[in-house]
């Protein structure tokens, strides 16, 4: 780490000096070990970022826990990657489209020979829980376009997404264990932060929403910051169904 210092401004306006190259993880630990344990991501000068990104200049920061709106979005997107990793383990031939955050959860579009049925969701969810408990570190890597093309040479969907990234943007890949995915991020620091989720259903979806493209299989799931929040959601669904 450099001997130079950066000025870090917190959301409450307070400022503190840290060594250049400090990460949000280190700042969170300086606040308190319990705060660091709850932290999952943050922002630097208004841009969401991983906890491990070095800060090289004066910055305004925020650090998110799972209970925050920003933190919950990051949990849900990270859980989409957890889903994709589980599917890849169970169906190695699978290719992946996009896996965005939606209200209460996420989905991932998948290209695979096997036609998914509801019983498959139980098996996939079981594998997701296994990966979560493996506590895999999630690593962000900047790669060249050529490196990315080699990484995803087997996956035409990812190659198409890669081609759509503007030439002036950095290409980033997120890696957890044996699995890697093309993604801007940010993500939670490790898979054990992803504990409260459930896969809900399967549908068909045209690639990139265009009926001229191939039909993919879409898996929907929900994810929450706590067991209680997830239980409350399912109670709400039950009550809504009764009213209908």
C-alpha positions as MATLAB code, in Angstrom:
seq = 'XXXXXXXXXXXXXXXXXXXXXXXXXXXXXXXXXXXXXXXXXXXXXXXXXXXXXXXXXXXXXXXXXXXXXXXXXXXXXXXXXXXXXXXXXXXXXXXXXXXXXXXXXXXXXXXXXXXXXXXXXXXXXXXXXXXXXXXXXXXXXXXXXXXXXXXXXXXXXXXXXXXXXXXXXXXXXXXXXXXXXXXXXXXXXXXXXXXXXXXXXXXXXXXXXXXXXXXXXXXXXXXXXXXXXXXXXXXXXXXXXXXX';
ca = [
       0.000    0.000    0.000;
       1.234    3.525   -0.823;
       2.541    6.008    1.771;
       0.204    8.585    0.193;
      -3.101    9.346    1.884;
      -6.639    9.773    0.589;
      -9.470   11.655    2.236;
     -12.561    9.530    2.742;
     -15.869   11.297    3.284;
     -18.662    9.298    4.910;
     -22.412    9.726    4.264;
     -22.775   11.795    7.456;
     -20.206   14.299    6.132;
     -17.370   13.239    8.444;
     -13.932   12.811    6.900;
     -11.008   10.561    7.729;
      -7.586    9.922    6.207;
      -6.575    6.486    4.994;
      -3.595    5.140    3.068;
      -3.971    5.293   -0.703;
      -5.274    1.950   -1.972;
      -7.486    1.347    1.060;
     -10.538   -0.829    0.401;
     -14.085   -0.550    1.708;
     -13.455   -3.744    3.673;
     -10.573   -2.088    5.515;
     -12.617    1.056    6.139;
     -15.499   -1.043    7.494;
     -13.109   -2.892    9.828;
     -11.789    0.455   11.062;
     -15.353    1.423   11.971;
     -16.018   -1.836   13.831;
     -15.548   -5.600   13.291;
     -19.315   -6.160   13.566;
     -20.006   -3.536   10.900;
     -17.422   -5.142    8.607;
     -19.034   -8.554    9.082;
     -22.420   -7.192    7.950;
     -21.034   -5.220    4.992;
     -21.548   -6.677    1.523;
     -20.697   -3.889   -0.969;
     -20.550   -0.130   -1.259;
     -20.145    2.898   -3.464;
     -17.257    5.217   -4.266;
     -18.190    8.659   -5.581;
     -21.690    7.379   -6.341;
     -20.614    4.277   -8.271;
     -21.505    0.914   -6.738;
     -18.445   -1.221   -6.173;
     -17.128   -4.344   -4.472;
     -15.677   -4.126   -0.980;
     -12.217   -5.086   -2.259;
     -11.748   -2.338   -4.879;
      -8.751   -0.107   -3.977;
      -9.514    3.597   -3.501;
      -6.758    5.617   -5.161;
      -8.026    9.190   -4.740;
     -10.122   11.292   -2.380;
     -13.643    9.901   -2.376;
     -17.125   10.014   -0.943;
     -18.118    6.519    0.082;
     -21.041    4.497    1.362;
     -20.975    0.935    2.666;
     -24.064   -1.244    2.296;
     -25.320   -4.050    4.470;
     -27.912   -6.635    3.451;
     -30.778   -4.629    4.946;
     -30.238   -1.626    2.673;
     -32.041   -1.307   -0.654;
     -28.719   -1.197   -2.495;
     -27.351   -4.163   -0.582;
     -30.461   -6.230   -1.245;
     -30.182   -5.591   -4.992;
     -26.576   -6.808   -4.885;
     -27.618   -9.926   -2.948;
     -30.257  -10.683   -5.574;
     -27.870  -10.251   -8.489;
     -25.234  -12.359   -6.750;
     -27.868  -15.045   -6.181;
     -28.515  -15.106   -9.937;
     -24.839  -16.017  -10.373;
     -25.223  -18.650   -7.658;
     -28.099  -20.118   -9.679;
     -26.001  -20.151  -12.853;
     -23.119  -21.899  -11.096;
     -25.466  -24.572   -9.742;
     -26.997  -25.107  -13.190;
     -23.535  -25.384  -14.772;
     -22.515  -28.014  -12.205;
     -25.638  -30.064  -12.859;
     -25.875  -29.429  -16.617;
     -22.329  -28.733  -17.898;
     -23.543  -28.024  -21.433;
     -25.671  -25.041  -20.304;
     -25.019  -21.565  -21.699;
     -26.219  -18.375  -20.053;
     -27.864  -15.206  -21.280;
     -28.630  -12.479  -18.737;
     -29.458  -12.667  -15.030;
     -30.862   -9.341  -13.825;
     -32.478   -8.238  -10.589;
     -36.272   -7.911  -10.609;
     -38.819   -7.102   -7.913;
     -38.194   -9.397   -4.926;
     -35.601  -11.471   -6.762;
     -33.924  -12.326  -10.024;
     -34.017  -14.556  -13.069;
     -31.485  -16.147  -15.390;
     -32.025  -17.086  -19.044;
     -30.449  -20.418  -19.964;
     -29.755  -22.265  -23.193;
     -29.627  -26.030  -22.643;
     -30.748  -29.285  -24.221;
     -32.518  -30.531  -21.087;
     -36.081  -29.249  -20.734;
     -36.470  -28.072  -17.169;
     -39.439  -29.218  -15.080;
     -40.480  -28.044  -11.590;
     -38.775  -31.022   -9.955;
     -35.456  -29.778  -11.369;
     -35.764  -26.595   -9.335;
     -35.509  -28.613   -6.126;
     -32.283  -30.187   -7.317;
     -30.832  -26.866   -8.497;
     -31.790  -25.108   -5.267;
     -30.102  -27.861   -3.253;
     -26.902  -27.326   -5.257;
     -27.155  -23.564   -4.716;
     -27.303  -24.080   -0.943;
     -24.273  -26.353   -1.172;
     -22.280  -23.693   -3.050;
     -23.385  -20.997   -0.590;
     -22.052  -23.116    2.260;
     -18.760  -23.671    0.431;
     -18.120  -19.981    1.185;
     -16.414  -19.350   -2.157;
     -14.643  -16.014   -2.457;
     -16.107  -13.906   -5.298;
     -13.362  -12.191   -7.296;
     -13.647   -9.380   -9.838;
     -11.182   -9.532  -12.721;
     -10.560   -7.039  -15.491;
      -9.812   -8.809  -18.777;
      -9.075   -7.830  -22.357;
     -11.688   -8.516  -25.005;
      -9.505  -11.245  -26.445;
      -9.181  -12.904  -23.045;
     -12.956  -12.704  -22.613;
     -13.520  -14.251  -26.044;
     -11.300  -17.171  -25.065;
     -13.057  -17.603  -21.714;
     -16.507  -17.680  -23.341;
     -15.565  -19.343  -26.628;
     -18.060  -22.139  -25.821;
     -20.953  -19.752  -25.099;
     -22.400  -17.853  -28.069;
     -24.786  -15.913  -25.833;
     -21.948  -14.447  -23.783;
     -19.957  -13.655  -26.922;
     -22.919  -11.668  -28.222;
     -23.160   -9.766  -24.934;
     -19.422   -9.140  -25.042;
     -19.725   -7.626  -28.524;
     -22.412   -5.274  -27.196;
     -20.116   -3.751  -24.531;
     -18.964   -0.305  -25.753;
     -15.309   -0.241  -26.809;
     -14.457    2.377  -24.165;
     -15.753    0.231  -21.276;
     -13.632   -2.124  -19.212;
     -14.596   -5.796  -19.552;
     -14.966   -7.523  -16.192;
     -15.480  -11.136  -15.197;
     -16.618  -12.408  -11.796;
     -15.204  -15.708  -10.588;
     -16.380  -17.941   -7.730;
     -14.719  -21.309   -7.450;
     -14.723  -22.988  -10.863;
     -17.454  -20.701  -12.224;
     -16.976  -17.373  -13.985;
     -19.399  -14.988  -15.633;
     -19.284  -11.812  -17.702;
     -20.595   -9.062  -15.436;
     -20.193   -5.417  -14.402;
     -20.922   -6.231  -10.765;
     -20.685   -5.467   -7.968;
     -21.190   -8.655   -5.975;
     -21.170   -9.812   -2.399;
     -17.682  -10.845   -1.191;
     -18.410  -14.573   -0.841;
     -21.157  -17.097   -1.505;
     -21.971  -17.634    2.180;
     -23.628  -14.183    2.157;
     -26.380  -15.782    0.018;
     -28.537  -17.857    2.346;
     -32.175  -16.814    1.938;
     -33.516  -17.659   -1.505;
     -36.006  -19.877   -3.283;
     -36.496  -20.823   -6.920;
     -40.064  -20.119   -7.977;
     -40.836  -21.153  -11.532;
     -39.682  -21.732  -15.104;
     -40.826  -20.015  -18.275;
     -39.730  -19.542  -21.865;
     -38.092  -16.311  -22.993;
     -36.844  -15.194  -26.382;
     -33.167  -14.267  -26.363;
     -32.898  -10.501  -25.856;
     -36.695  -10.238  -26.029;
     -36.745  -10.723  -29.805;
     -39.177  -13.311  -31.201;
     -36.802  -13.811  -34.145;
     -34.232  -15.256  -31.739;
     -34.114  -18.657  -30.087;
     -36.279  -19.519  -27.105;
     -34.370  -19.859  -23.838;
     -35.465  -21.284  -20.491;
     -35.859  -18.709  -17.735;
     -35.613  -19.622  -14.054;
     -37.154  -17.155  -11.605;
     -36.148  -16.909   -7.961;
     -36.567  -14.686   -4.935;
     -33.888  -13.665   -2.459;
     -33.950  -11.748    0.805;
     -31.638  -10.394    3.472;
     -33.023  -12.622    6.217;
     -35.061  -15.737    6.883;
     -37.767  -13.591    8.476;
     -38.081  -11.349    5.415;
     -38.451  -14.372    3.171;
     -41.089  -15.906    5.464;
     -43.006  -12.615    5.468;
     -42.973  -12.610    1.657;
     -44.513  -16.071    1.432;
     -47.133  -15.201    4.040;
     -48.009  -12.181    1.887;
     -48.342  -14.427   -1.191;
     -50.609  -16.839    0.687;
     -52.853  -14.026    1.901;
     -52.998  -12.479   -1.572;
     -54.031  -15.836   -3.030;
     -56.819  -16.174   -0.463;
     -58.145  -12.708   -1.328;
     -58.231  -13.652   -5.008;
];
